[in-house]
Amino acid sequence: MVSISFLIGLAMIGIVAGFASGLLGVGGGFLMVPLQYFLLTSSGVNPDLAMMVSLGTSLAIIIPTASSGAYEHQKKNRDIVRPGMLLGVFGIFGSFCGGLLANVVPSDILRFIFGILLFIVAVDMLVGFKREGNGTRVPFTKFTAMAFGISIGLISGLLGVGGGVFAVPLLSILFGFTLREAIGTSSIFIAITAIGGVISYIISGYGVNPMPYSLGYVSLVNWFAILVFSVPMARIGAKSAYKLPEKRLKHVFAIILFYMGIKMMGFDPIMFLVGLL
């Protein structure tokens, strides 16, 4: 029996993660994974199982949530649709492979490397070594889209995040997208990419996850309860992205990157603060 407090917790996750998804072009997995993990373990679920369910369910929620934000972004900028879909096609394959690897490969070293990378990207965004829109470092071709899509997709499936925390800054730094173009493109990209990861988590968790109302490692209870709030909040967040000054938006994203870097290197500020409550 699901408690009222558990459902309230899921609703709060949906509100916060959904808004972040639309505003910043991220899937919201960096919030959904640790917070779901806390809710599940506090309800008596085995920590190892709780982590896998949090990863799989997060990706399943990202698909409709990011799609909601992407819908609002494409109304403002139609040019983001083609690159977003091209990246997403390759991202599905990477995400599928990442989801399978998450079940067999220790990711501690990878998490640490990604954490360092996020710090570097965050500094670049704050200091402005590369001003977005002032030319490109790498041409956006089918080959570079394939390399980018598969790589970010692999990270997405492996870590249960949409991949937007990597995609947005790299689209700006490498390909010369403006920040708003990168956010809109990322929204489309991660909505498609997450499909591959969800499929792999359903397959790898089939017959393994004893939790009721689940498809593999995807909890249908968590999925629905979070989804009800994350989808409308993603649209609100996407609209807000065009009202905030771009410089302020850039600073907010850099803070998110710093948080992710700390989290991937073994310390999760959110989980720490929640544990103090």
C-alpha positions in Angstrom: 0.0 0.0 0.0 1.4 3.4 -1.1 1.4 6.0 1.7 0.1 9.5 1.3 3.5 10.9 2.3 5.1 8.8 -0.4 2.7 10.2 -3.0 3.3 13.8 -1.8 7.0 13.2 -2.2 6.6 12.0 -5.7 4.4 15.0 -6.5 7.1 17.4 -5.3 9.7 15.6 -7.4 7.4 16.1 -10.4 7.0 19.8 -9.8 10.7 20.6 -9.4 12.1 18.2 -12.0 9.5 19.2 -14.5 10.2 22.9 -14.2 13.9 22.3 -14.4 13.4 20.2 -17.5 11.6 22.8 -19.5 13.7 25.8 -18.2 17.1 24.2 -18.8 16.5 21.6 -21.5 17.5 18.8 -19.1 15.5 15.7 -18.4 15.3 16.3 -14.7 16.9 13.0 -13.9 19.6 14.6 -11.8 16.8 15.4 -9.4 14.5 12.5 -9.9 17.1 9.7 -9.4 18.4 10.7 -6.0 15.0 11.8 -4.6 13.3 8.7 -5.8 16.1 6.7 -4.3 15.5 8.3 -0.9 11.8 7.7 -1.0 12.2 4.1 -2.0 14.9 3.2 0.6 13.0 5.1 3.3 10.1 2.8 2.5 12.1 -0.3 3.0 13.2 -1.1 -0.5 16.7 -2.7 -0.9 19.2 0.1 -1.8 20.5 -1.8 -4.9 17.0 -2.3 -6.2 16.0 1.2 -5.3 18.9 2.6 -7.4 18.0 0.6 -10.5 14.3 1.4 -10.2 15.1 5.1 -9.8 17.3 5.0 -12.9 14.8 3.2 -15.1 11.8 5.1 -13.9 13.6 8.4 -14.3 14.2 7.7 -17.9 10.6 6.7 -18.5 9.4 10.0 -17.0 11.9 12.0 -19.0 10.2 11.0 -22.3 6.9 12.8 -21.8 8.3 15.5 -19.6 11.0 16.5 -22.1 8.5 16.2 -25.0 6.3 18.7 -23.2 9.1 21.2 -22.9 10.2 20.5 -26.5 6.7 21.3 -27.8 6.9 24.8 -26.2 10.5 25.4 -27.4 9.7 24.5 -31.1 6.9 27.0 -31.1 9.5 29.7 -30.5 12.2 28.3 -32.8 11.4 25.8 -35.6 15.1 25.5 -36.4 15.8 23.2 -33.4 13.6 20.4 -34.7 15.9 18.9 -37.3 19.1 18.8 -35.3 17.2 17.6 -32.2 15.7 14.7 -34.0 18.9 13.8 -35.8 20.8 13.7 -32.5 17.9 11.7 -30.9 18.0 9.0 -33.6 21.6 8.2 -32.7 21.0 8.8 -29.0 18.5 6.0 -28.8 21.2 3.5 -29.6 23.6 4.9 -27.1 21.0 5.1 -24.4 20.0 1.5 -24.9 23.6 0.3 -24.6 24.1 2.5 -21.5 21.1 1.0 -19.8 22.4 -2.5 -20.3 25.8 -1.5 -19.1 24.4 0.0 -15.9 23.4 -3.5 -14.8 26.8 -5.1 -15.2 29.6 -2.4 -15.2 30.7 -0.5 -12.1 30.2 3.2 -12.9 32.2 4.8 -10.0 35.2 5.7 -12.2 33.0 6.9 -15.0 31.0 9.0 -12.6 34.2 10.6 -11.3 35.4 11.4 -14.9 32.0 12.8 -15.8 32.1 14.9 -12.7 35.4 16.5 -13.7 34.1 17.1 -17.1 31.1 18.9 -15.7 33.3 21.2 -13.6 35.3 22.1 -16.7 32.1 22.9 -18.8 30.6 24.9 -15.9 33.7 27.1 -15.7 33.6 27.6 -19.4 30.0 28.7 -19.3 30.7 31.1 -16.4 33.9 32.6 -17.6 32.9 32.6 -21.2 35.9 31.1 -22.9 33.5 30.5 -25.8 30.8 33.0 -26.4 27.8 31.2 -27.8 26.7 32.1 -31.3 30.2 33.5 -32.3 31.1 30.7 -34.6 31.7 27.0 -34.2 34.5 24.8 -33.1 33.1 21.7 -34.7 30.8 21.6 -37.8 27.4 20.1 -37.2 27.3 17.2 -39.7 25.7 13.7 -39.7 29.0 12.2 -38.6 29.5 14.6 -35.6 25.8 14.3 -34.8 26.2 10.5 -34.7 29.3 10.7 -32.4 27.6 13.3 -30.2 24.2 11.5 -30.0 25.7 8.1 -29.2 28.1 9.4 -26.6 25.5 11.5 -24.7 23.0 8.7 -25.1 25.4 6.2 -23.5 25.8 8.6 -20.5 22.0 9.0 -20.4 21.3 5.3 -20.2 24.2 4.5 -17.8 23.4 7.2 -15.3 19.6 7.5 -15.6 19.6 11.1 -16.6 18.3 12.7 -19.8 21.8 13.8 -20.8 20.8 17.5 -21.1 23.3 18.6 -18.5 26.0 17.5 -21.0 24.1 18.2 -24.3 23.2 21.8 -23.6 26.7 23.2 -22.8 28.4 21.1 -25.5 25.9 22.1 -28.2 26.8 25.7 -27.3 30.6 25.2 -26.9 31.2 22.8 -29.7 28.6 23.7 -32.3 28.0 27.4 -31.6 24.3 27.1 -30.7 23.0 30.0 -28.6 22.0 28.9 -25.1 18.3 29.0 -26.0 18.8 27.0 -29.2 20.8 24.5 -27.2 18.1 24.1 -24.6 15.4 23.6 -27.2 17.4 21.2 -29.2 18.4 19.3 -26.1 14.7 18.9 -25.1 13.9 17.2 -28.4 17.1 15.1 -28.2 16.6 13.8 -24.7 12.9 13.0 -25.2 13.9 10.7 -28.1 17.1 9.4 -26.5 15.5 8.2 -23.3 13.4 5.7 -25.3 16.4 3.4 -25.8 17.3 3.5 -22.1 13.8 2.7 -20.9 13.7 -0.4 -23.2 17.0 -1.7 -21.8 15.9 -1.1 -18.1 12.6 -2.9 -18.8 14.5 -5.9 -20.4 17.2 -6.1 -17.7 14.7 -5.8 -14.8 12.2 -8.3 -16.2 11.7 -11.1 -13.6 14.2 -9.4 -11.3 12.2 -6.5 -9.8 9.8 -7.8 -7.2 8.0 -4.4 -6.7 4.3 -4.5 -7.8 3.0 -2.5 -10.7 6.3 -2.4 -12.5 7.7 -3.0 -16.0 11.2 -4.3 -15.4 13.0 -1.6 -13.4 10.3 1.0 -14.3 7.8 1.6 -11.4 4.5 2.5 -12.9 3.3 4.0 -9.6 6.3 6.4 -9.5 6.0 7.1 -13.2 2.4 8.2 -13.1 2.5 10.1 -9.8 5.5 12.2 -11.0 4.3 12.5 -14.6 1.0 14.2 -13.6 3.0 17.1 -12.3 6.2 17.1 -14.4 4.5 17.4 -17.8 2.6 20.7 -17.1 5.6 22.1 -15.2 7.9 21.4 -18.1 5.7 23.6 -20.3 5.8 26.4 -17.7 9.6 26.1 -17.4 10.0 26.2 -21.2 8.0 29.5 -21.4 10.1 30.9 -18.5 13.3 30.2 -20.5 12.3 33.0 -22.9 11.5 35.5 -20.2 14.7 35.2 -18.2 17.8 37.2 -19.3 20.1 34.8 -21.2 23.0 35.6 -18.9 21.0 34.7 -15.8 19.9 31.5 -17.5 23.6 30.7 -18.2 24.5 31.2 -14.5 21.6 29.0 -13.4 22.8 26.2 -15.7 26.4 26.5 -14.5 25.2 26.0 -10.9 23.4 22.9 -12.0 26.6 21.6 -13.6 28.6 22.2 -10.5 26.0 20.3 -8.5 26.1 17.4 -11.0 29.9 17.4 -10.8 29.9 17.1 -7.0 27.2 14.4 -7.2 29.0 12.3 -9.7 32.2 12.4 -7.7 30.5 10.7 -4.8 28.8 13.5 -2.8 25.1 14.3 -3.4 24.2 17.6 -1.8 20.4 16.9 -2.1 20.7 13.5 -0.5 22.8 15.1 2.3 20.4 17.9 3.0 17.4 15.5 2.9 19.2 13.2 5.3 19.5 16.1 7.8 15.7 16.6 7.8 
